Amino acid sequence: MNDLILSARRESSTGNPPDPKDVLELLAREDAFLVNDVSGLSRCIHHIISQHWKRLSGKQDRLKRVLWNRTKEDGELKFRPVDEEGFSDEIQFCLEQAKEQRLFVGREVQYKKLGRGEAAAGLESGARIDIEVTVLSKLVPESALKAIIEVKGSWNKELVTAMGDQLLKDYLQPKYHIEFQGVCGIYLIAWFQCEVWDSEDTRKGQTNSNIIKALGICPYQIIPDGKAAIKKMDLFFTNQANQISESQEFPVSVMLFDARLS
């Protein structure tokens, strides 16, 4: 309740007071959000995806079906993660569900997921945004907000550097978003490192290479795995996002999800 009151006051102070009907709807619902700036938009998206992930990861059978490919060789089951496109599809699915449930009260929400090889409008040639979330105000059209979500699998060779080199430099430049009141970036990582992962899949080795690169591990040191690796990598990327946010106009945050099979 306090968050709602503070949010409404903040909106009023900026000259964009919320519609009384929206306030009443928020009071009647616990799952809805009043988004009035990019920080609020980022928090809302974080909440929606995190809740979906809890439901997904809480059921190993569903996690296997959605994010892992299964093959059988010589009577033995082998598991390999879906590609980044498959993971991105699942994120798009949960965001679309939020749209249908009208979780963004008083806002018109638009989602756009670009296909393979499809360039994003207005960006440099070859640039391709994974997921774009646009939130429009029903009362104040010029207060439109945008979130750009960059999706990465734990094996991606640019995982350690793409937050700055790709998300920031290619997608979050002010010249691409002059019609928006605010824009934020979300760096979304699916972490698959686990023993069940088929060792013949070269992406598994690349995941370990990313750990070595990010943490500066020497050849003779033991590479962390399991929850220890997730904790260390999450801290690494969170620090990276904080540094970018402090030095740039647009805030950037990170979401690292445990997609391992037990």
HELIX and SHEET records of a PDB file:
HELIX    1   1 ASN A    2  SER A   13  1                                  12    
HELIX    2   2 PRO A   20  ALA A   28  1                                   9    
HELIX    3   3 VAL A   38  SER A   57  1                                  20    
HELIX    4   4 GLN A   60  LEU A   67  1                                   8    
HELIX    5   5 GLU A   84  GLU A  100  1                                  17    
HELIX    6   6 PRO A  141  SER A  143  5                                   3    
HELIX    7   7 ALA A  162  ALA A  162  1                                   1    
HELIX    8   8 MET A  163  TYR A  171  3                                   9    
HELIX    9   9 PRO A  174  TYR A  176  5                                   3    
HELIX   10  10 THR A  202  LEU A  215  1                                  14    
HELIX   11  11 GLY A  226  SER A  247  1                                  22    
SHEET    1   A 2 TRP A  68  GLU A  73  0                                        
SHEET    2   A 2 GLU A  76  PRO A  81 -1                                        
SHEET    1   B 5 ARG A 107  LYS A 113  0                                        
SHEET    2   B 5 ILE A 131  SER A 137 -1                                        
SHEET    3   B 5 LEU A 145  GLY A 153 -1                                        
SHEET    4   B 5 GLY A 182  TRP A 191  1                                        
SHEET    5   B 5 VAL A 252  ASP A 258  1                                        
END                                                                             
